[in-house]
Amino acid sequence: MPDTARAAAGPTPERRYGNRPTMKDVAARAGVGLKTVSRVVNGEAGVSPDTERRVQESITALGFRRNDSARILRKGRTASIGLVLEDLADPFYAPLSRAVEEVARAHGALLINGSSAEDPAREQELVLALCARRVDGLVIVPASGDHRYLEPEIAAGVATVFVDRPPGHIEADQVLADSFAGARDGVAHLIAHGHRRIGFIGDRPGIHTAHERQRGYLAAMEAAQLPVHDGWVAAGTTDPERVRADAERMLSGPDGVTAFFAGNNRVTVTLVRVLAELDRPVALVGFDDFELADLLVPPVTVVAQDPAQLGRTAAGLLFRRLEGANDPPRRMTHPTRLIARGSGELPPAT
Amino acid sequence: MPDTARAAAGPTPERRYGNRPTMKDVAARAGVGLKTVSRVVNGEAGVSPDTERRVQESITALGFRRNDSARILRKGRTASIGLVLEDLADPFYAPLSRAVEEVARAHGALLINGSSAEDPAREQELVLALCARRVDGLVIVPASGDHRYLEPEIAAGVATVFVDRPPGHIEADQVLADSFAGARDGVAHLIAHGHRRIGFIGDRPGIHTAHERQRGYLAAMEAAQLPVHDGWVAAGTTDPERVRADAERMLSGPDGVTAFFAGNNRVTVTLVRVLAELDRPVALVGFDDFELADLLVPPVTVVAQDPAQLGRTAAGLLFRRLEGANDPPRRMTHPTRLIARGSGELPPAT
């Protein structure tokens, strides 16, 4: 975190990661007993105004926040972590969520999820709502490109790990798949099977993974000294109508593409439908594996990432922080794997 | 709710559904001003012990709970509802979650999800954790068969709607698909296409929908006066190994089944794999539609429910309650729809 950003986050925290400050920390700093802190926090009588002010100053300095859930439950608080996804309906996130949940459970913690629906404002609202609801840590698939709003929370001890996409303008643990190399290798695979006119249909260009995969496509084309026509690269929502329109446009005319590289599983599934309607074979390699890809005709060649592994790694990093690890933020990149099944090995239609 | 259960839930609430009691309600009942209630709730000075006791009694009687998230955020509280699912990795729940989220958003509320992983203890832990985190209402796909643990929460004003499966031992709004009729019609469809030896592979029998669908299978067989051999009905986890073993057992021998009815989409997907490996056609009808079913060979005939509609209806009922509707709990049952695509119209192999 740059110093200016840290300054903007409010009072300098005495610890960045690790356990949140406890009442004991507040008591030590204020030079009072635990019972006194408890009285102040719970608004009970019997504390002098001077002492109360000292305790309040200590609370502010440490970023201490009372554990309200515990009081409501009147028993030990249930540890919980939050997971903020991009889209509940994208099957890519199902194994990722489940893996995070399994790690959380192994640590005796509950997992609470929410979806940003790819809306930065919604992401922020949801993240802060989860913090206000006292999650101990967060795993975030970011929709936003600026996470400085999280600095006060991180400073107050909310461990935070980003997965699938990096954070914006803050330093934090992050777990990514190698989107660039994966896409580059997938496109090189199509080129190796004789394709020269290859279309790329990706997700919205503001999304990190979409951008990286497009870069990978361009790198593979350049490495093979192949020209890329303007009409061969399309980025936008994964809405089936949009993908279909771009695909049909790229297929049309005498110089239509003979192969597609799809930027994610939502795009791939629509392309499978579009290509099934054609009277000529068109090759397809998709980023992301998906259920039943191997049973389609032809079976679909994919660049697979392992969303469960991404989730497990991210959750593992999170609990490492929650258990007190204090080393600088890490960036872990998982390789992808090309699975050749048939659709990516079709030769160019003559 | 039976009277005994209500008694066990603590002080009789003055309202069952509708908005939670507010500070204003507490003030009115205690015969004090709003500022006094605020002082008591926030532990501020300036309230006599007598008045404080009266306010506390009013708080207890009304089941009022302070909005702690609001204080933490230091701005208006974000309304939120919780959704407790059975399995994050089952694609059936993706459109259901998304529909609930869209309704929540239209009402200015956040959606927070959790998964019970089909574990009743986990469900209870998660539901109570969400209540402690001050959700305004809950949509629950229950794993548990006994929801009396929710009575104090419902009494305190947490609106609750069950979806996909009914609640156990409490009365509450519920939104179901017609599992019995759907399965009965799907099996009748196979019988109409000449099948006499039909296997049923379902989810665990303790699950309401699994039980209802098995009942539907048996009803269709009985209506056609067809015998059901012991080995033709298998219930258990949706683990692919289990489903595969049951399917292979039912297919073996001279009297092997010529068709399957699959109890849900997880079972169907495994059966598609098993049947793709056979050298003879075996008919298949599956409960639940699933992505790409129409592009498989043969395309898969399904009894479709509309999970988005289930979610929308459940969320609609929830916000109706949150807006004050006070009528008796409703049970809404949505019909299913048979979509004939090919696999369910195959004749029996000779």
Chai-1 contact restraints between the chains, C-beta under 6 A:
chainA,res_idxA,chainB,res_idxB,connection_type,confidence,min_distance_angstrom,max_distance_angstrom,comment,restraint_id
A,G43,B,N42,contact,1.0,0.0,6.0,A-B,restraint_1
A,G43,B,G43,contact,1.0,0.0,6.0,A-B,restraint_2
A,D68,B,D68,contact,1.0,0.0,6.0,A-B,restraint_3
A,S69,B,A132,contact,1.0,0.0,6.0,A-B,restraint_4
A,S69,B,R133,contact,1.0,0.0,6.0,A-B,restraint_5
A,I72,B,A132,contact,1.0,0.0,6.0,A-B,restraint_6
A,L73,B,A132,contact,1.0,0.0,6.0,A-B,restraint_7
A,T78,B,A129,contact,1.0,0.0,6.0,A-B,restraint_8
A,L88,B,A94,contact,1.0,0.0,6.0,A-B,restraint_9
A,L88,B,S97,contact,1.0,0.0,6.0,A-B,restraint_10
A,L88,B,R98,contact,1.0,0.0,6.0,A-B,restraint_11
A,A89,B,A94,contact,1.0,0.0,6.0,A-B,restraint_12
A,A89,B,P95,contact,1.0,0.0,6.0,A-B,restraint_13
A,A89,B,R98,contact,1.0,0.0,6.0,A-B,restraint_14
A,P91,B,P91,contact,1.0,0.0,6.0,A-B,restraint_15
A,A94,B,L88,contact,1.0,0.0,6.0,A-B,restraint_16
A,A94,B,A89,contact,1.0,0.0,6.0,A-B,restraint_17
A,P95,B,A89,contact,1.0,0.0,6.0,A-B,restraint_18
A,S97,B,L88,contact,1.0,0.0,6.0,A-B,restraint_19
A,R98,B,L88,contact,1.0,0.0,6.0,A-B,restraint_20
A,R98,B,A89,contact,1.0,0.0,6.0,A-B,restraint_21
A,E101,B,S115,contact,1.0,0.0,6.0,A-B,restraint_22
A,L110,B,L126,contact,1.0,0.0,6.0,A-B,restraint_23
A,L110,B,A129,contact,1.0,0.0,6.0,A-B,restraint_24
A,I112,B,I112,contact,1.0,0.0,6.0,A-B,restraint_25
A,I112,B,G114,contact,1.0,0.0,6.0,A-B,restraint_26
A,N113,B,N113,contact,1.0,0.0,6.0,A-B,restraint_27
A,G114,B,I112,contact,1.0,0.0,6.0,A-B,restraint_28
A,S115,B,E101,contact,1.0,0.0,6.0,A-B,restraint_29
A,L126,B,L110,contact,1.0,0.0,6.0,A-B,restraint_30
A,A129,B,T78,contact,1.0,0.0,6.0,A-B,restraint_31
A,A129,B,L110,contact,1.0,0.0,6.0,A-B,restraint_32
A,A132,B,S69,contact,1.0,0.0,6.0,A-B,restraint_33
A,A132,B,I72,contact,1.0,0.0,6.0,A-B,restraint_34
A,A132,B,L73,contact,1.0,0.0,6.0,A-B,restraint_35
A,R133,B,R133,contact,1.0,0.0,6.0,A-B,restraint_36
A,L292,B,L292,contact,1.0,0.0,6.0,A-B,restraint_37
A,L295,B,L296,contact,1.0,0.0,6.0,A-B,restraint_38
A,L296,B,L295,contact,1.0,0.0,6.0,A-B,restraint_39
A,V297,B,V297,contact,1.0,0.0,6.0,A-B,restraint_40
